[in-house]
Amino acid sequence: MLLKSRIKYIQSLAHKKSRQEAGEFAVEGPKLMEEFLHAGPSQINVIYALEPWVEANKSLLKKIPQDQVQVISEQDLERISSLQTPNQVLGLVRKPANQTAPQLIEKPVLVLDTIQDPGNLGTMIRTADWFGLEHIVCSHGCADCFNPKVVQSTMGSILRVRISYTDLEPWIRTLGQVPVFATTLEGRNLFSMKPIEAGLILIGNESRGLDPALASLATEQVTIPRKGSAESLNAAVAAGIVLAVLCGE
């Protein structure tokens, strides 16, 4: 049975300040936990799981010290879970060391300006992983990538995509002659473009779009042409379409 103090601590990791102070975040559910055991077992601090899950994953759990695996009851799992329906296992994982924005752009990099919805950010991380992007750079106004909803939405892609937070405008200015593609409502038809080898792909806030100061740094403004009457596209959907064109085959 988990101590009340331990339950309170795990619950506190739902908040950004607590995650920053503790240097760890929660990962929930069999799919995500298996991803971390396969690709990042050294990052796992402890796993809390129901006995059937532990029994079914004995081979995989050999990747970490056995004292890092604790069998708990369904009641305790409900207490520490942030999901409406707790799902068999929860792990506490070390946050990676501070990741700085890249200074050499040799591949496409997704740049996000004030993406505040955790689900959108998680979906963008997962989509970037699908198209082979290795790095996402976020403004400080973006949601925290270790927010439980973000982690859940990435479906394990957070393991493979490096995510940095920085002041975007001064960072972009330091990069020199790097192609910058800004998604706006008034730009070149995206579907007339070919895949790029390197450059920054800027996506703006869900309701306000891209900061004008950032848009002004673009070497090319691009738009997804509209045929229907919808006022706008969901930011994560827009990012997926842009990446499919600029980073697809």
N, C-alpha and C positions, 0 to 999 in steps of 0.2 A: 504494500500500500504506500503510495507516495505521500511524503510529508506535505502539510499545508504550505509550508514556506517554499517548497519546490514547485508545487502547483502554481502558487502566486507568481513565482519567478518566470515560469514558462508562459503563463498568461501575459505577463508584462512584455514579452517579446513581440506582441502584436503592435507595439508602439515603437516608432523610429528611435526615439531617444534611448530607450532601453536596449535596443539592438546595437546602437552605436557604443553604449557604455560596456555592454557585455561582449561585443565582438562576435556575436553568433546570431543565427536566425533559425526559424523552424521550417522543416520540410515535412509535408504530410501526404499520406497515401502510399499504397504499394508501388505504383508506377514511378513516382518521383524518388522514393527511397531506393528502389532497385537501380535507377539511373545513377544515383550518388554512390551506391555500393560498387557499381561497375566502373564508373569513370572518376570518382573522387572519394574513395574510401578514407584517405588520409585527412579529409576535411571534416569527417564525422566525429563529433564529441561523444554523443550518446544516442541510443535508439530505445524508445519506449514502444512496446508492441504487445499485441494480444498473443497468447500462446500458440494458436493455430498458425499465425503468420510466421512466428519464429520457427516452428517445426517444419513448415513448408519451405523455408529459406535457409536451412542449416548450412548448405554448401556455400551460398553467397555470403553468409555472415562470417565465414572463416576469414574474410578479407580484413576484419577488424578484431581487436582484442575482445574476448568474450565478456570481460567485465564492463564493456561499453554497451551491452545489450541487457535491457531490463524488461522482464515480462510484467505487464500490468493488467488490471481488470478493465472491463468495458466502462465501468463507472469512472475510473481515473482517466481513461482516454477521453471520455466526454468532457471532463473537467479541464484538460489541457489543450483540447482541440479548438481551432478557430473555425472549423467547418460546421455547417448545420447538421451534417450527418458524418460523424467521425469515421475514419476509414482505416482500421486495423493497425496503423503504425504512424508514429511521429518521431522525427529525428531532429537533434540540435546540431547545426553545422557551423563551422567556423567561417566567418566572412573573409574573403580574400583581402590581402594587404591593399592599402590605398592604391588605386589604379589611376595613373595620370593619362590625360588625353595624348594621343600620339602626335609626334612632331614631324613624322615622315609618312606621307600618304602614298602608299604604293598599291592600294586596293580600294574598292568602294567602302566608305564609312557612313553609316547612318547617323545623322545628327538630329536630335529631338529638342524642340523648343517648347518647354512648359507643357509636356504631356502629363496631365494630372490624374487621369483615370487609371487605377492600377491594372484593370483588365486590359485596357488599350496598350499600356506599356508592356505587359507580359506577352500579349499577342504579337507586338512588334519585335520583341526579342526572339520569340519562336519563329516568326517569319524571316527575320534576318538570318537566323541559323539555317533555315531551309534553303536560302539562296547563297549560303556559303560566306556570309559576312562574318568577320572575326571581331569587329569592334563597333560599339555604339557609344556616341558621346552625347550626354544629356546636359541641358541647362540645370542650374540649381533649383529651378522651379518645377522640375519633373518629379513625379512620384518616386519614392525610394524603391530601388529594384529588389530590395530584400523584404518588402512588404509581403505578408502571406498571400494576398490575392495575386500579386505580381508573380511570385515564385510558382504558385499553383498554375497560373496561366501559361507560363513558359514551358511546362511539361518537360522539364529537364534541360532546356536550351540555355538556361542561365549558367550551366556548367561549361558551355562551349563558346559563349559570346562574352568578350571582355566589355565591361560597362564602366564608363568614366563620367564624372560630373565636373563641370567647369563653367567659367564665364565664356559663353560662346563667341561673342563678337571679338574680344581681344585675342582669343585663341586662334580664330580663323585668320585674323590679320597677321599673325606670326608665321603662317604657313607658306607665304609667298604665292607663286603662280600655280595654285592648285585649282582644278576645275571645281566649281561650286554650283550644284543644281538645286534650285529653290522651288518648291511646289507652291504655286500661287493660282489665283483664279484667272489671271491674265498672263499667259505665257505661251511658249511654243507647244504645239500639240504633242503630248507625250508619245503617242503612237507613231509619230514620224521619226522617232529617235532610235538609235542602235545601242546595244549594250556598251557600257563603259568599262575601261580597265582599271581606272582609279578615279577618286574624287569624293567630294562630300555631297550627300543627299539630304537636304534639309526638309523636315516635316514640322509643321507648326501646331500650335495649341488647338484643342478640340473645338472651341467656339470662336476664338479670335484669329486663328490662322497664324502665319509666321510674323514675327516682329519685323516691322518695316526696316529697321536698322540691319537686320540679318539678311532680309531679301535684297537690300541694296548691295550686298557683297557678292551676290550671285554672278557667275559668268554666264549662266543660262537660267532663265525662269521657265518652268514647265507647268503645264496644266493637263488634267485629265478631262477630255472633252465631255460635255454633258449633252445627252439626248433627251432625257425626260424632264420632269418638273421638280425633282428633289432639290432642296436649297443647297445641300452640301453632302459630302461623304463622311462617314465615320473615319476618324484619323487613322485607325489601325487598318481599315480596309484600303484607304488611300495609299498608305505606306506599302501594303502588299502589292497593289497594282503597279506602283512606281518601281518597286524592286523587281517585279516580274519583267518589266521592260528593260530597265537599266542594268540589271544584274543577272538576267536570264541568259539562256544560250541563244 
